[in-house]
């Protein structure tokens, strides 16, 4: 997959500064319908690359299109809401909060296109090592995964402004529903995603639910 | 040999530092980082919960393995992947309940239990590679796209009667704004496979009667080799005799055909229908 994607840009990866600059210029000065048409007209992988670059650069008029609905799997509450956009593709905002440790939330934009992937993923206070790229590590620390053709979404960088939210404590070991909302707002601002908490935000249920087995043992 | 082991003392100390305990919102449960990392570099962490008297412990992944599977793969597991998932759980001697895998025992055995769940979680994580690599037929891919991305109504019935009174199976029947469209996908690994599928599509649609006029028929080619312009033009010309022809790579044109009135030209492959494209 990687080799093919690089070749369509004449041997230069999509992150090549020249192509990226030209692409941004083209996008910025073109009607948005043309952006959608351009993105969708390209062959499989190239289309995905164009879309992911647009998401990462905050282009595409992304907007949270429906109120957040939470569901629980084990001790993890998650939400997956559609993102309205002018890129002509199916995108969603995914929020994942581990209930025992809500201070380690994960927020991402998922591209459900031909090659589904997570275009951008914010891991709050998570543990991560860039094993395949520059060996940087956060043990723990908030980091931002940026999808690249070479490494998929396994490559992380420091979060970019407007991170961190006001009054942020990186070493906190708890998080309230209000703080989770602040994380989501900051992530949306980072990617220029329109998000109106007054109509779209519903607080998650962060009550831990261990399973009690018949003999009294509790499974976390 | 001894000196080599001595040289590793610092490495062992560093490895030991990777085992860390973090308090959780629940006083009897802690989050433990296990020194292991998934292939993408994220840490494998497990939850440990002690009984009230402190004599027993349960270790679980809290459902994170399952959530990772959902996060990185699209769609359901196949039978093969589901069987592998179950086999890994059985082989590692752990149990799955309410989307979490766990093991329990005495507090003295908690180290082995942490390792057991961490190893199981790592192994289960690789099941997603199998899910990603499973060959999905183009018919399935096309039907999934119609339902999930094009957001058009897809009938459960895929059979239309042909003009000889025989039932004819198509890839999908789609309810457009004011008409039903019979869709036949033509895909395959190679150009020759796509051509064979396209020949089958021609055969399918040439057998349909007036109940299914041309504007209600669509052949979707999985891919088009733009370097072989003449071959593509020839193929599309033949298919145009019996149906509209679109390419799965031109999804805006494809969707517009399904939800709007059809254009005059039946070729949606080389003639854009509301979609500009940049030739490489």
Interface residues (C-beta under 8 A of the other chain):
Chain A: X8 X34 X36 X37 X38 X40 X41 X42 X43 X44 X47 X73 X74 X75 X76 X78 X88 X89 X90 X94 X96 X98 X99 X100 X101 X102 X104 X108 X110 X112 X113 X116 X118 X123 X126 X127 X128 X129 X130 X131 X132 X139 X140 X152 X153 X154 X156 X173 X174 X206 X208 X210 X211 X213 X216 X217 X218 X219 X220
Chain B: X18 X22 X23 X24 X25 X26 X28 X29 X31 X33 X37 X39 X40 X41 X42 X43 X45 X47 X48 X49 X51 X56 X58 X59 X60 X61 X62 X63 X64 X66 X67 X70 X71 X72 X73 X74 X97 X98 X99 X100 X102 X104 X148 X149 X223 X226 X249 X250 X251 X252 X272 X274 X275 X276 X277 X278 X280
